[in-house]
Amino acid sequence: MEKSLNSSISQAALEERLKRVREAVSEAAVGAGRQPEAVRIMAVTKYVEAGTICRALDAGVDLIGENREQSLSGKYHAIARDDVDIHFIGRLQTNKAARVVRMVSTVQSLDSLRLAAELDRQAAAYQKRLDVLVEVNIGHDPGKAGVDPDEAAAFVEQLRGYPALCVRGLMAVLPLGDSEAVNEGYFSRMNALYVDIQAKNGDNVNVDCLSMGMSGDYVQAVRQGSTLVRLGTALFG
Ligand SMILES: *Cc1c(COP(=O)(O)O)cnc(C)c1O
């Protein structure tokens, strides 16, 4: 099931790719009148082994995303360092929440109150504040996770009832295969939702993260306001 990408990629090659990605992000940000530093670059490591992840960290990566609990658990001890931030970005079953809460700063894929309740319970038990992003199904794709865009703001309101969680923003995965023009509409709608939700700041809502853009479309996402791009193949493929 898991395909394995380029497990032998060198640190020098990773430095080169990271440099190219940073340049593309910078150019897109500046072109849109934004600060390049306002965009974080996440290395999505679901298809790569711990050894490669360690080389990526040595190459300058400081933010890692994993989408399965098992995959993360298997690599965690090799990759956990004080200077690396780890986020969970995949579908999360409530029975895996306890383990994930111990390993990550942020769950980007929150889309149900049932999961919110369990994450809150586990974070409280572990005496930590867990950052969360609300995943939005911006393309109304029946095969994808996420709350309906029209319900995102109300969902954020409901998350005020979970004090061990801190709502930091929104995340989206676009449907596959749409045109650039259609994707631009999705990204700009996400940015509008993000701005709306920032107006709710207070209590445990402290919104500063809009996670959108993957290897195929991150430049466009940055132009439309992304503050965090999630890159797998652009770094490791
Ligand atoms: C795999 C994955 C990515 C990275 O995809 P690439 O196209 O390889 O950059 C980003 N976000 C999520 C949620 C993923 O599962």
The ligand as an ORCA input file, in Angstrom:
! r2SCAN-3c Opt
* xyz 0 1
  C       0.534     13.424      0.628
  C      -0.048     14.688      1.089
  C       0.523     15.917      0.711
  C       1.727     16.035     -0.205
  O       1.423     15.665     -1.505
  P       2.445     15.975     -2.710
  O       1.563     16.133     -3.889
  O       3.339     14.779     -2.790
  O       3.190     17.205     -2.378
  C      -0.060     17.070      1.223
  N      -1.137     17.034      2.032
  C      -1.703     15.887      2.417
  C      -2.886     15.925      3.322
  C      -1.185     14.671      1.960
  O      -1.764     13.526      2.340
*
